[in-house]
Amino acid sequence: MLDTVAVAAEDPARDQPWADLGLKADEYERIREILGRRPTSSELAMYSVMWSEHCSYKSSKVHLKQFSELPQETPLGKTLAGIGENAGVIDIGQGYAVTFKVESHNHPSYVEPYQGAATGVGGIVRDILAMGARPVAVMDPLRFGPLDADDTHRVLPGIVAGVGGYGNCLGLPNIGGEAVFDASYLGNPLVNALCVGVLRHEDLHLAKASGVGNKVVLYGAKTGGDGIGGVSVLASETFDADGPAKRPAVQVGDPFMEKLLIECTLEIFAAGLVAGIQDLGGAGLSCATSELASAGDGGMHVDLDLVPLRDSTLSPEEILMSESQERMMAVVEPGDVEAFLAICAKWEVDATVIGEVTDTGRLHVDWHGERVVDVPPRSVAHEGPTYHRPLARPSWQDALQADRAEDLPRPSTAEELRETVLRLVASPNLCDKSWITDQYDRYVRGNTVLAQPSDSGMVRVDEETNLGVAVSTDCNGRFAKLDPYAGAQLALAESYRNVATGGAVPLAISDCLNFGSPEDPAVMWQFAEACRGLKDGCAELGIPVTGGNVSLYNQTGETAILPTPVVAVLGVVDDVTKRTPSAWSSAGETVFLLGETREELSGSEWANVVHGHLGGLPPRVDLAAEKALAQLLHEGVGLLTSAHDLADGGLAQSLAEAAMRNMVGVRVTVPGDTFVGLFSESAARAVVTVAAEDAERLRDLAARHGVPLTELGTTGGDALVVEGGFEVPLLELRSAWMTTLPAALA
């Protein structure tokens, strides 16, 4: 007989597998207090997934709340939807809005690389769709262990194939991202996925179940046994071998069904048939029902017997926990249900009315005529545990910061400098990533303006006015380990700068905060400092945090990943036909360095690649300088013939990438110490070019914005030439840059 609400009230002492489901003893007792009885097995399943780290943010929300204190203004106006919604929505002018968000699918992608990564893309796309937007592009910030490690060879090809396979089938261009290698990610690859969507202001939809008597419609794929617990459990604690559901924890994706779901949903939106909508991602039906109910009128009744199943043996607990993909839940007025179902039938998308909105203030779920769930929905969705985890600056931090890379041996001859340039461009983090990006369709839909390897991705939003948006994701985990406060701000600054180099005005950020175990006080200190750094950085730059994601427990044994607060910045471009490219394309242009170079080598790629060293203090953060540089780059559209930010690898890497892009060489004079000038990773810098006759105009522009300007040289020839030092033919440079990944992964 089923474990029903009535039985639960009459049988308070029954043992329940709360620990196997990842709940703590005090959490289980709190559930009993909320309900005034022990939970049914279905209620226990719901609370376990919704109170998991991934869904409830129980260790992180005390630190995340400071983002809500930021002004929700952008340079164009107010944020239309922010933290707490499926994704942030910002005004970009001309009646258009853009929604974007970045999330993690780290642990599932380690367990099953292809499906873990594929369903990560699918999940973030549905978040964007649920806001009323058409998804228009995706990005994928990735982190792996060492390139030569066996496990990297296991996970990387599958993850890349999963990202590309799902996105390509959806017809969404992949316009950017990262692929970073570090020993700390061995056993903990990071698969972060971003999606951008476009909508008109009036098309915005929110996740709420309002209107007593309105119908609850589940539509999309049938519910199966894959993803039981899924990301909600894998991202915190997993089932034991003897746990209650011995089923695959990683979801299985069907991108062709998702494509039908997208087009079906957009037609439903256009017909005005939705009163509220939510995608089914982490925690599946448990999440969709409880969140919709708690954000609306507070009551909902659902009959699980009506849920279309792929597996008729599923128990009610498994149906509630399943994270099967390609599913959505809509709240529809009774008079619109027939039209709603007709559109679904047109697109061959299964749709079933499984319940209705009530005024009970309770979430009621029935199964075979018996009530298996009777809970206050807010207690499931929004009132989970809040932990004030102990945090402490680690005892090793002082010694780490004292171990400066600036004190390491340096190349001293021209030949040594030349070899260092070649070694760095061929290193895993700086080499050509086309082995990865060539597996992605970057130009499908025909509106991609910039994609890899440009500094940022850019897509056209309006084909008549050429209004567009640019997006970049960035993070240097080494900087964040040296100083998590400054490291988070440097991630923000680099992403902000990358968007600006194309000529866009940065508007807002989304973040994906990837850290180790929250039960480690040192990790919680890193997390708290990174959040504080992001909040202070956004306040100074004047841009809001519109939403994001936290991924914790990314560690193996005692070894945590580098703290990796990935920051995505979105900017607006008035006319994408007038963007600034990332590389020069002709000879005779004058090359300038914008910004100030300091002796800042700690945490750099030079220290990492040449010495295997991590120590010292990261580059100085100067957000006022970043803002001035961004303003100059925006005002310089039409004057600048190219603009490329300086970050990993410093000036040497930036010059090499810009020269190799169109195979047009460059001859430069590096002021001061040549080694520092080439390999320092000082922030707030960019390399730009102008026509020779426009050099004075650039000098005036830089002076007006207070941005330091240094003339470096001239484009042309077939080599990278450093005057008074060395030269590297572009063919040799390109060969070193392009062969690393194919040689390692062939």
N, C-alpha and C positions, 0 to 999 in steps of 0.2 A: 504494500500500500504506500502511496506517495506521502512524503513528509510534509503535510499541509500545515497551514497556519493554526487550525484548530488543534491538531495533534501537538504542535510545538508548544502551544499554551498549556496543554494538559500534561506534557512530558518534559519538564524543565531540566532534568538531570541527564538527559541523553548525551553521550560523548559525541563530539563533532570534530571533523578533521580540519579545524581552523588553521593549525600550524602548517599542515600540508599545502594549504592554499595561500601561504605567505603572510597570514595575519599574526600579529603579536598577541600575547595574552591580554594585555591591557586594551588592545583594539577590539578583541572579541568581547571583553566585558563591557566595553562602551556600546557595542551593537546591542547587547542584551539590555542595557539601560535605556537606549533609544526606543526599543520595541516593547520593553516591559515584559519580555519573555526571551527564550532562546530563539534564534532565527531558524526558519526552515532551511533545508539544504539549498533551495533556490535563492533565498535571500542571502545566505552565507556566500554563495557563488557571486552574487551581484556585488556585495560589499567587498569581497576579496579583490575583485578586479578593479573596482572603482576606487578603492582605498590603496591600491598599489602605488608605488613611487611614480610610475610613469603617468598614471591618470590623475592622482590627487595632488602631486607636487608637495607631499607632506613634509619633506626635508628642506624644500627650496622656497616655498611661498612666503616665508617670513622675510626673505631677502628680495624676492621678486616684486613685492608690493611697492617698493620705492619707485619702480618704473611708472606706476600709475600716478605718481606725484608730478611727473613731468608735464609741462603744458602740452596739450594735444593740438597745438597749432603747427602748421607747416608753412613754408614760404608762400603757398597758394591759398591757405585757409585752414579750416578745421579738419581733423581726422574724422571720417564718416563712421568708422567702426574701429575699435581698438582692442585692447587686452580683454580677454574673456570671451571673445567671439571666435568662430572657427578660423578666421584670418583677419588681419588688419586691412582697412579700406581707406584710401586717401584720394583726395580731389587732385586731378592733374590739369584741370581747366577744360574749357569748351564743352562742359557738361559731362565729361568722362571722369571715371574713377578707376583706380587700379587697386586690386587686392593682391597681397603677396605674403608668403610665410615660408619659413624653413623649419623642418622637423627632422628627427633622427629615426633611423631604423637599424641601429648598430648591432644589437645582440642577435636579432633574427638573421642578419646578414652574415654573421659568423657561423651560425648553426647551419644555414642553408643559403649560400651566397646568392645564387640566381634569384630564387623566390623572395628572399629577404629584401634584396635591393629593389626588385621589380615591384613588390607590394608597397615598399616605401614610396616609390614614385606614385603609384595608384592612390595611396592614402592622401598624400598632400594635394594631388589634383582634385580629389573629391572635397577637401576642405575649401579649396578655391571655388569650386562649382557651387557649394552650399551657400556661398555669399551672394549668389545671383550672377556670377561672372562667367564668361567664356575663358577657359584656360588658354593661354597663348604661348607659353614658353616654360621650360624647366631648366634647373641647374643642379649640379651634384658636387658639393664639397666632400671629398673622400680622403681618408687617412688609412695608411697601411703600415705594417711592420717593415723591416729592412727588405729591400728589393731582392736580395739574394736568399731570403729565408724560404724554406719549403712551404710554410703555411701561407706566406704571401702569394706564392705561386698557386696555392689552392684557392684562396678567397678572391684574389684580384680579378682573374679572368671571369669568374662567375658573377661577381658584383657588377663589373663593367657591362657584361652581357645582359644582366638583368635590368640595369638602368637604361641601356640602349634599346633592348628588346621591347620593354613596356612603353617607353616614351615614343619610340619610332612607330609602334603599332597604333598609338593614339593620334599620331600625326602632330606631335608637339616638338618644336625645335629645342634642342639642348644648346643653350647659348653661353654657358660658362660654368665655372666651378673650380675645383682644385684637386690635385692628386699629390699628397704629401707622404713621405716615408720617414718613419722613426721607430726605433726599437721598442718604444713604450706602447706602440699600437699592435705589437705582435700578440695575437690572441684576443685583441680588442679593436678590430678595424672600425672606423667610424664611417657610416653611410648616412650623410645628411642630404636631404632632398628639398629643393625649393621649387615653388610654382608661382607664376605670375598670371593673373587674370584681368580681364577688362570688362567693365560694365558702364552703363549710363547711371547717373545718380538715382534716378527713379526706379532702377531695377534691383536695388539693394534688398537682400533678404536676410532675416535673422533667425537664429535657432531658438524658437519658443513655441509652445503648444498653448495657444489661447483660443477662446471661443467654445464654451460648453456645448457639447453635442457635435463639434467638428470631428471628422473621422481621421484616424491614424492609418496611413497607408505605407506599407513596406513594399519597396519595389527594387528591381535589379536582379542580381543572381540569387539562386536558392541558398539557403543556409546549410553548411556542411560541417563535418567534423574537423576540418583543418583550422588551425589557429585557435584551438581551445586554450584560453589564457593568453596566447600569442604575445604580442609586444607588451601588453600590460603586465604580464608575469615575467617574461624573459628580461625585461628591463629592470627588474628588481630581484625577485626570487623565483626560482623555478619549482615545478612540481617534483616531489620525490618519485622514485620508481614505483612506490606503492600508493601514489596519490590517486585522487578520485577520477582522473580523466587521462588515461594512457593514450592520448591521441597526438597527432603532429602539432607542435606548438607554433610552427611557422606557417603563415598563410600561403595559399596558392592563388596566384593572380591569373586573370583572363582579360588582357587588354582590349580584346575585341568587344567583350561585353561592356567594359568601361566606356569605350567609344560610343556604343549605342546608348549607354546610360547618360553620357554627357549631352548628346544631341536630343535625347528624349526630355531630359530635365530642362534644357534651354527652351524647348518648344513649350513645355508646361509653364515655365516662367513667362514667356511671351504671351501666353493665353490668360495669364492672371489667375491661375488655379491653385496657388499655394499660399497658405496662411502662415506657415512655419516649416522649416526644413532643417535636417541634420544628416550628415553622412554617418555611416557605420564604420568606424575605424577601430582604435583601441577600445577594448571592452564591449564591442559589438552592440547587441540589443540592450545590454545593461546600461551602457552609456547613452545611447540615443533616447531611450524611454525616460530615464531619470533626468537627463539634462533638458530635454524638451519640456517635460512636466514642470521642473523646478524653475525654469526661466519663463513659464507662461502663467496659466491660472492655477497651477499647483496640483492638478488632478489628472489622472489618466487610467483607463482600463484597457488591458491588452489580453487577448486570448491566444496563448501560444499554439493551440491546436491549429490555428489558421496560418501559421508561419510556413511558407513553402520550404520543404526540406530536400536535400540531396541524399540524406541518410535517415531512413525512417526509424533507426534504432536510437537516435539521439534522445537523451533525457532532457527534462526541462532545464536542469542546471547547465548542460552543455549547449543548449540552444541560446540561453542567456549569455554565456561566456564566449561563444564562437566568434572569431574575428574573420569569418569568411569575407572575401573582398567583393567589391562592385555592388554594394547595397546602399540604399538611401531610405530615409524615413521622412514622410511629408505629412503635414497637418492640412486637411482639405475640408472646406465647407461642404455639407451634405449635398447641396445642389450642384456642386462642381465635380463630385466623385465620378459620375458617368463620363464626363468629358476627359477627366484625368486618366481614367482607365483606358479610354479610347486612344489617347495619344501613346500611352505605354504599349498598347497592342500594335499600333502602327509601327513602332520601333522594335517590336518583338522583345519587349522587356516585361517580364512577369511583374504583376502588381496585385496586391491583395490588401483589402481593408482588414486590419487585425485588431482594431480597437477604436476608442474615442476619447475625447477630452471630457473630463468630469469636473464637478465642483467639490469633490470630496477632500481635496488637499492631500490625497494619498495616491500612491502608485499601486494599482491592483493588477496582478497577473494571475490568470487562471490556466489550468491544464487539465484536460479530461474532466471538466466540471468541478474541479476542486481548486480552491484558492491556494496558490503556492507562494505568492508575494503580496504583502500588505505593509508598505513602508512609507514614511514621509520622503518624497523624492529628493528634497534638498539634503537630507542626511546622507544619501547615497552619492549625489553628484557634487555637492558644494560644501558640505560640512564634515568632511573627513578629518583625520588626525592632522594636527599641526605640531611639528617637532621643532623645538629650539635646540638643534643639535650642538653639542660642545664644539667649539672651534678654537684653534690655537695656532699662532705662527710657529711653523716647525722649527725645531732646534737646529736643523741644518741650514736654515735660510741664510744666516749671517755668513757662514763659511762659504756657501755657494756664491753669494754676491761678492765676497772678497776675492774670489778666484777669477781675476779679470782676464779676458781674452786679449786685452790690449798689451798684456805682458808676455804673450806667446811669441816664439821666433817667427820672423817674417821673411818673405823673399826679399833679397837685396839687390839682385842683378836683373838686367833687362830680360835675360832668358828665363830666370825664375818667375818673374812676373808673367811672362808669356805662358809658361807652363801652368801657372795658377789659373789664368783665365780659361785655358782649355780644360783643365781639370774641373773647374766649377761648372762650366756650361754643360759638361757631360755628366754631372752628378745627378742622382735620382730626382732631387727636388727642383732642379733648374733645367733639366733636359727637356727636349721636345716631348710633348704629351700626345702627339697625334695618334700613337698606337691606341690610345684610349678614345680620344675624341673623334677619330675617324669611324668609330663604331656607332656614333650618334648622328642622326639627321639634324643638321644645324639650320637648314634653310627651308624645311617644309612649311607650308602656309604662305610663303613668299613675302613675309614681313620682317625677316631677320635683317638687321642692318649691320650689327657687329656680333661676332661670336669668337670662340677660342681661335687664335691665341691673343686676341685684343684684351686690353686692360679690363673692359667690362663688356657684358652682353647688352645689345640694344635691339629693341623691336619697335616697329611702327605701329601705332594705335589707330590712326585715322589716315586713310589713303588719300583723302582730298587735301587736308591741311598738313599732312606729314608730322603731326604730333606723335611723339614717341616717349618711351621710357628706357632708362639704362639701369642695369642691376649688376652688382658685384658682391662676391662673398670672399672673406679673407680671415685668416688667423695665423699667427706665428706662435705655436705652442711653446717654443723655447723661450721666447720673450715672456710669455705668461708664467712660466715656471720661475724665471728669475725675479719677476715682480708681477703678480697677477693683476694688481690695480692698473699699472702702466701697460701690461700686456694686453688687457682688454681694450684699453684706449688706443693702443697701437693697431689692434685689429680693426677697430672702428675707423681710425684715421686712414688706414690703407684702403679700406673699402670705399670710404668717402672720397678719397683722392682718385681711386680708379674710375669711379663714376664721373668725377669732374674732368678727368683728362679727355673724355669724349665730348665734353661741352655741356653735360647735363647739370642741372641744379639739384643737389641732394635734397630729398624730402623727408625720408623716414627710414627707420631700421626695423628689421626682424632679427632675432638671434637664436642660435642653437647652442646651448651651454653644455658641453661635454666634459664630464669630470669623473673622478674615481669614486670610491665608496663614501657616502655621506656619514658613515659610522666612524670614519677616520677624522679626528679633529683638524689635522693638517689639510686634508682635502676640503673640509668645510670652510676653513680659513681662506683657501684659494678661491673657493666659490663666492664667498661673501665679498672678498676684495674685488673680484672680477665684476660682480654686480654693481658694487659701489663705483668702480671705475667707469663702467658703461653709463650709469645714471649721470655721473658728473660730466662725462664727456658729451653726452647728448644734450645736457643742459647748456653747456658752453657753446656747442655747435648750433643749438636752437632747433633740434629735430626730435620728434617723438619716437618712442618704442611702441610699435603697433601690435606686437605679439611675438611669440616665439615658442621655444621648447627647451626642456631640460632633460638631459640624459645622464644618469648617475650609475654607479656600480660598474664603471668601465675600468676594471682592473683584474689582474690575474694574481691571486695570492696577495702578497703585500705590495706588488708593483702596480701603481696606478698609471694611467696614461698621462702624458703631458696635459696640464689644464688647457682645454681647447675651446675657448668661447668664440665660436664662429659668428661673425657679424655680416649680415646682408644689408646693404644700403641700396635704396631705390631712388632714382632721380628722374626728373622730367626734362625732355628735349622739345623745344618748340617746333623745330624743323629738322628731322633726322637727315635730310639731304645736306645739311650744313654742319654735320658733326665733324669732329677732328679725328683723323685716323691715328693709330698707335705707332705708325712707322712712316718714315720719309720714303718717297718713291722716286726721287730724281736727284741728280748731282747738282752741285752749286748752291745748295741751301746752307744757311748759317745755323750752326748748332749752339744752343744755349743750355746752361744748367740753371734751373730755378730753385731757390732755397739754399740753405746753409749746410755745408758739410763739416762735421766734427769727427774727431777720432772716436768712433763708436763701433766697436767690433765684437762686443760680447753678445752671445746669442746669434751671431751672424752665420751665414752659410759657409764663409771662409773658415771660421773656427770649427764648425761642425764637420765639414768635409775634410779639411787638411789635418786637423788635430783631434777630431772626435771629442771636442771640448764643449762643455756647457758650464758657464759661470760668468760672474760679473753682473753688471746692471744693463738693462736693455737701453736702446736709444731714448733720448729725452723726448718727452711728449710736449708738443707746442701746438695746441689746438687753434690758437689765434693765428698762427702761421699757416696751419692747414686751411683755415677758413679764407684767409687772404689769398692763398694759392688757388683755391677752388674758384674764388671770384674772378681772379685773373684769367684762369683757364676758360671760364664761361664767357667772359667779355672778349677773350681772344679768338673765339670761333670766327673763322674767315680770314684771320690774320695768321694764325698758326697753321703750318702745313703738316705738323704731326705733334703729338704729345704722348709721352710714355712715362709712367710713374717710376720712381726709384724705390725698391724695397729689397726683397731677397736677392743677394748677390751684388747689390749696390750699382754704381755707375757702370762697371764693366759689363754686368749682365744686361742692363738696360740698353747700352750701346750695341751689344752683340745681337740682342733680339730685334732691335729696330733695323739694324743693317741686314740681318738675314731675311727679314720678312719679304723684302723686294729685291734682295741681293744687290743692294747699292751700298758701297763701302762708306767709310767715314775716317777723317783724319782730325785728331784732337790733340790739344795741349792740356794736360791735367795740372792745375795749379797746386802749389804746395807739395806735400809728401805724395808721391805718385801712388804708393801702395794704399794709403788712407783714402786718397781721392777715388781710387778705383773700387775698393772693397768695403768702405764704410757703409753702414746701413742706416744712416741718419734719416729721420722721417721728414715729412713736409717738403719733398723735393720731386722734381720732374725734369726730364730732358725734353726740350721742344726745338722745333726748327721753324724758320721763316725764310721766305725769299730774301736774298741778300739786300735788296732795296728796301725791305721792311724792317730791318734790324733796329733802326732808330725808333720806329713806332713801338716795338716791343720794349725797348728800354724805357720809353715814356710810360707805357702801361705798367711795367714792373715798379717803377718809381712811384706811380700813383697809388699802387696797392701795398707798397712797402715790402715787396718781395725781392730778396737778394737775387742778382742776375750776374752770371758769369759766362762770357763767350768762350766756347770750347774749341770750335773749329768749323769744318766744312764737310758736307756730304760729297761722295764721289769715289770712284775707283772700285777696286775689287778686294779690298782688305780693310780690316780694322787696324788703324795705325795710331800709335801713341807717340807723338813727337818726342825725339830725344830718348826713346826707349825701345819699343819693339813693334812688330806688326804681325798680324795673323791673317792669311788669305781667307776670304769668306768661305771658300769651298772646304778648307780644312776645319774652320770653325763650325760650319754646318754639319760636316761629317761627324765631328765629336758630339754635337748637340743632338743629332737625330738617331744615333745608333744605340743608345743606352737601353731604352725599353724594348725594342725589337730583339736585341741580343739576349736580354735577360728572360724574356717571356716567349721566345720563339718555341 
